[in-house]
Amino acid sequence: MSVDLARARSLTERAANEGHLRAMHDLGVFYARGEGGASDDEAALGWFRRAAEAGVTDSQFNVGVFYERGRGVAADNDEALYWFMLAAKSGDDGAAARVSELSADMAPLRVDRARARAEAFVAAGAL
């Protein structure tokens, strides 16, 4: 059985545009990997961020990675730390490890700011 990645991406995009949170995350993956169409880090980050803001843990982690590595956006460890903290708060062990690693190299005030933002986070509703 062959997989039609372009069709899968198209159907995923339709679901994402209709507000399906997991589809938003999955569409970000399609864009990040260039599966079923062109790779586009800015589009990937946009979809991950929409899902992350709605509380999707995997997307929160991915937004952290994009900020840490400067994919589709200027590298920003403060922003990366915030997103990793959100994902870690939801139980993502990989995110917790990234929080520890990033925090070790940052001034305590910067870490405290990210933590305050993460503690104040309230997931936005789906479309």
N, C-alpha and C positions, 0 to 999 in steps of 0.2 A: 504494500500500500504506500503510495507516494504522498508526501505532504506538500500542500500548496501554501507556502509561507506568505505569499502575497495576498491570497484570499483570507488566510487566517488573520493577517495583520489588518486587512480591511474590515473584517467582521469585528475584530477587537476594537478598532477605532470607532466603529459605529456604537458599540456598547459603551465605550468610554465617554463618548459624546452625549450619551443618554444618562450618564451619571453612575454607571456601574464601577464601583471602587476598584475591584480586582482587575477589571479590564483596563482601568487607568494605569495601574501598576504594570500590567502585562504589555500595554502599548509602549510604556517607557522602556521596557526590556527590548521590544522589537526595534525601537529607535537606537538604543544604546549599542545593540549588537549588529545593527544593519541587516536584520533578518526580514525577508519579505519586501525589502525596499532599501532605500538609502539610509545610511547611518547619519544620525543628527543628534549630537550631544545636547544642544539647546532644547530641542523638542523632547528628548528623553527626560531631561531635568524638569521641564515644565509638567510633564505627565506625572513623574514621580512626586513632584512637589504638591500637585493637586491631591493625589491620593494620600500623601504624607500629612497634609493639613487636615484631612478627614480622618486621620488616625490609623492608616495602614502602616504597620510596623516595618515590613520589608521595604516599603517606599521611604520611610524615615531613614532607615539605614542607608539606602542608595543615595538619597539627597546628601547625607553626610559624606559619603564617598566622593560624590561629584564636587562638593565644596573643598574637600581635603585635597583632591587631585587637580582641581581647576578644570574640570570637564564641563564645557558649556557655560562656564562662569569663571570669574577670577578666583583663584585659590583663596580660601578664607577659613583658617583653622577655628576661629571663634564660632562661625556659622556651622562648620562641620561638627564641632563639639556639641553644640545645641541639638542638632538633629540626631547625633549618636546618643545623647542623653535621653531624648524622647524614645528612641527605639529600645534603649536599655531599660527604661522605666516600664516598658511593655514586656520585658523578659528576654530580649535578644542578647544572648551571651557574647556574640561577636561585637555587638555595639558596646557592651560593657567593657570589653577588652580595649576597644578603640578609645573609649572615654578615659580609661586608665593611662593609656599611652600618650594621648594628646595632653591630658591634664598635667602629666609629669613635666612637660616642656613649656608650660604656660604660667604666666603670673597668676597668683591666687585670685586677684580681683577679676581677671578675665574668666576664670573658671566659675567664680561665684555669679557673675552676670549670666553666663550660659545656664547655670543651674536654676537661677531665679526665673529665667525665661521658660525653661522646661517645666518647672513646677507650676507656672501660671498657664501653661498650654491647655486649651480646650479645643477638642476636635471640631472642625467645621462640618456641617452637614453635607451630604451628597447633593449634586445638582438638583 
